[in-house]
């Protein structure tokens, strides 16, 4: 089982080094439980892991490689890649390996999502091999992230049944724009999550430990396109949450409002215990109405800035 916590992913078009350089001040301030490096790990990432640990003492480090291109390889090649990634993580004390498996990003490109059942059956041995390789080191936990609507973005069934997968982190992404006037509020974020939970309830082949409400089910949320209230509330709905992605726009995928909400959610857990429901725990301890709804009153009681 992967421990509860709120984390944040580092991603920038210029690579992981640029992402960390541009995010240093925010990471030092936020002190997330874990940081996800969105990269195929290699020697160039070794100093990044060391710097993260110096910058945020006690931080857990995850690696999340984009894995779509592996869908075009043989099972043996997929397993070898998974083993290589897991070995790198084990050698550098990385807690979690989380391949990102999604629909092809462009027509004609490789990907793990297919609307054709026969294609999914053909992909299944490759995905199983990737997971098997990725689970080859006992010190490294295996997590998986993909789209949050499995019926609309169908993966091979092994995606949710492989015994080595400790966590699935569906991408609950309701926002479509970074425009200030179109920021998604808490109600819209809740509507998306409600729809996600209904779809997962119908997805019966999912292993019991990876179902909503279990420690093996988390949320991957956007730090862009959302109000502070939307981010803070969504981050409070699962034991494990990761935000996509620092640094701030235009270099990265985060906005000030998203970071504001993440800051509140992290602070509630830091003071009043890890795991979902920390906002209610904080409100109760602070003598506020314990409605679980983040906003300026809760932020003020915590001594934090709030962006409407």
Secondary structure, 3 states (H helix, E strand, C coil): CCCCEEEEEECCCCCHHHHHHHHHHHHHHHCCCEEEECCCCCHHHHHHHHHHHHHCCCCEEEECCECHHHHHCCHHHHHHHHHHHHHHHHHCCCCEEEEECCCCCCCCCCCCCCCCHHHHHHHHHHHHHHHHHHCCCCCCEEEEECECCCCCCCCCHHHHCCCCEEEEEEEECCCCCCCHHHCECHHHHHHHHHHHHHHHHHCCCCCHHHCCCCCCEEEEEECCCECHHHHHHHHCCCCEEEEEEECECCCCCECHHHHHHHHHHHHHHHHHCCCCCHHHHHHHHCCCCCCCCCCHHHHHHHCCCCCC
